[in-house]
Amino acid sequence: MITNMVFGLILAPKPPLSIEVNDAPRKISVGGQWKSKLANLNQSDTELRVVTANGTEFAQSRPPFLKVFIQKQGAKEWTPLKSPPICGNSNPLTPDEFRPLAKAQRQEGQVYFSWTTEVVGQAAVVPGRYALKVVYDTTSPIDSWIGGPLPEPAHSQAREAIRPFFNQVPRGVFESKPVEFVVAATTSARAR
């Protein structure tokens, strides 16, 4: 039984896309900015396409979804960042937004947000040790990627314009390894 489990782990294919959080802060203050680099790495044997988006406090209304989750030390659940209310519409996705990612190529962006109750929720007022992870979800069907809403025939035309690029996007939910950091109480005016 154990041999089968180990053998299965060794032969399990690695995902075509890896998400990494790099240069993460080790410590921030309540009300401060959390900012780091976010990298997409093509681990497949072919060129892929990715729609790059920052993992910020500003929600993106259409897929692909890039979400940031936090977890207080000792908690079992991961909590997604809250997003400020924004319009449910989004600009239509264009072919230019699908970036090529060659085999073994890395593409960098950023993850940033303010550690405030509007973005983080009640955890923002509780200093302590936290972990953060980023999740990139490309599982939604093509029609939900288009944005809008667009009336017909514009919706169908937009779908056909992005279809060749959409077909090159790896499907899945890709998750970064957690990074740990400390949230300190608000800094005093003297410390600034």
N, C-alpha and C positions, 0 to 999 in steps of 0.2 A: 504494500500500500504506500509506504513512504517512498519507495523507489519510484513508483508511478507518479507521485506528486512532484518529486524532484525532476524526473525526466520531462514531465509536462511543463514545468517552469522553464527548463532549459530550452525546450523547443517552442515555447510560446513566441509568436512573432512580435517584434517590437513595433510600436505604433509608427505610422508614417511621419508623424509630426510630433515634435517635442516642444513644450512650452517651458521657458526658464525665467525665473525672477532673479536678476543680478544686481549687484551694488545696492542692496536693500539697506536702509538705515537700521542701526542696532538699537537706536533710542529716538523717540519723538516725544513731544509734550502734548498734553490735551490742548486742542485747538490748533496744533501745528500741522505741517504738511508731511505726508508720507509719499516719498518719491523714489522710484527705482527704475532700472532698465527692465524691459520685457523682451525676450528673444524667442523667435520661432526658428526651429531647426528642422530642416528636411532630412529625415532618417530613411527615406524610401530610396529605391533604385531609379526613380524617374523624376522629372520636373513636376512640381506641384504648383498650385495657385493658392494664395491666401488673401483674404480681405483683411488688411491691417486696420486695427482700431486700437485706440488707447484704452486701457482699463482705468477710466477716470470716474469722477463722481457724476459725470453727465451721462445719463443712460442713452444707449442706442436702441431705438425702437424696433429695428428690424434685424434679422439674423445676418451674419453669424453673431452669436452672442459672446461677449467677453465679459465675464463676471469676476468680481473680487470677493473672496470670502475671508472672514476672520474667525478666530477661535481663541477665547480666553484660556489661559493655562488651567487645566483641570476639567474643562468643559468637554462634553462628548460631541456636541453638535457644532457644525460650521454655520456661521451666520453670513448671508450675503450683505454687502453694503446696501444701505438704503439709497435710493436715488431721489433727487429733488423732483417735484412734479414738473413734467414737461409735456408738450403736445404729443399725442399718440401717433401723429403722422411723422414720416421721415422722408428725406429726399430719396428719389429712386436711385437704386444702385446702378452704376455704370460699369462697362467693361474695363475702364481705366483703373478702377479700384481693386481689381484682381491682380495682385502682384505675383510675378513668377518667382519661384523659389527652387533653384537648381539643386540637384543631389548634393547633400552635405553642406548646403548653403545656410547661413544664419542671417536673419533679418531682425533688426532691433527697433523697438519702440519704447514707450514708457508706461509706467503705472504710477498714477499720482491721484491723491485725494486729500481732503482736509479731515483731520480727526475731530469732527464735530458731531453733535447729536443729529443734525440734518442728514448727514452722510452715513455715519457709523451706527447711529442709534444710541441707546442708553449706555452701551459699552464706552462711549466717548467720555463719559464723566467718571469712569472707573479706571484709575491707573492700575498697572500690573503688567504681567508677561502675556504676550499674545503671539499667535502664529497667523500667517497670511498665505493664501494660495490663490492662483488665478486659474480660471477654467475657460477654455475656448470651445464653444459648442457649435458644430456645423451640421447638426442632424435635421434641421428644419427643411421641409420641401421647398423647391425652387420658388413657388409662388409667394411664399412669405419673405423671401430675400429681396423682392423687387422694391418694396417700400411704397410710399404713396399715401392714401389709395389713389390709383390711377384708373380713369374710366377706360372702357374698351373703345377702340382697339389699342390704345396706348399701353395697357397692361400686357397684352399678348406680344406687342412689338418689343417691349422692354424685356420680357421673359426670353424671347428668341435672341435678343442681342447679347444677353449674359449667359445663355445656355452652354456654349462651348467652354467658357471659363469656369462656370459653375461645375461642370463635369470633371474638371481637373482638381477641384478642392477635395482634400481627404475628408471622409465622413467619420464623425465620431465626437466624443467629448474628451478633450485633451486637457490634462491637469498638471500644473506645475508642482514641484516638491514644495512643501511648506517652508517658509522662512520665519525665524523667530525674532522678536524684538520686544523692547520694553516701552510702555507708555508711562511717562512721568506726569506728575501734577503740573498744572499750568505754571510756566516760568514767571518769576516775579519781574517787575519793571526793572529792578536793579540788575538782574541776571542778563537782561537783554542788552 
